[in-house]
């Protein structure tokens, strides 16, 4: 029986992954700073004293980089060394379609995992459909003004459901043959934010529209919402890249790896209709 340490195990993909692993008969050990039951284990990136106990008895790791750390390699590299010494052979890293291998941040972790772990996979999902829910700038603007405000212009994104990311992660962690590759994970269609707004309107009956602004204007909006200026500029820059076509692609990773179609944005909004209307 495989035993997987799920870092970020209470987060968007981690919680879905843990449940899916258990359905497959694997042991999912949820790493968290505040464990609440026997399936949780105390784990804090900033406290290496918690790492050995979290790694005890596991042979696979789902790796989510420490939040808020610009250069995570100095934190993650010694953890991976401990993991390999403890018997871990397979690591699946959650990265982003916007970050190529070797780029600062997640791109550097991508390189680290590929070159140091015997069996590895890097997940590079497109923008989460879940960004339209909860506490995200897109979701907040929909709720407060009936607008999706971006600097993407007419650029398109193949939004992906976090459940599909978790489904690919399950196979990368449990398949007998290691994937040893980077999976760019997308939904089944690329949509502009105007298209996405039209879907929300059609499904929910709420009048939602897309308003495109300049990159500088969007960065200023993020700062006004409380984001640090450097992070606000980063977010706005990602929108600018979308406008230039960086995310206008659709891959077949979800059906190829899981054997089922990726969820469409319309299906996602329908399933979460109450989150938009409530």
WORA-V921959 format. One line per field, one symbol per residue. ss: DSSP state (H for helix, E for strand, C for the rest). burial: # if it has 9 or more other ideal C-beta (glycine too) atoms within 8 Angstrom, else .. A space follows every 10 residues. Layout:
# WORA-V921959
ss = ???
burial = ???
This chain:
# WORA-V921959
ss = CCEEEECCCC CHHHHHHHHH HHHCCCEEEE EECCCCCCCE EECCCCCHHH HHHHHCCCCE EEECCCCCCC CCHHHHHHHH HHHHHCCCCE EEEECCCCCC CCCCCHHHHH HHHHHHCCEE EEEEECCEHH HHCCCCHHHH HHHHHCEEEE CCCCCEECCE CHHHHHHHHH HHHHCCCCCC EEEEECCCCC EEHHHHHHHH HHHHCCCCEE EECCHHHHHH HHHHCCCCHH HHHHHHHHHH HHHCCCCCCC CCHHHHHHCC CCCCHHHHHH HCHHHHHC
burial = .########. ..######## ##...##### ##.......# ###.#....# ##.##..#.# ######..#. .##.###### .###.#.### #####.#.#. #.#.###### ####..#..# ########## ###..##### ##....#### ##..###### ##.####### ####...##. .#######.# #######.## #.##.#.### .##.#.#### ###...#... ###.###### ###...##.# #.###.##.. .#####.##. .##..#..
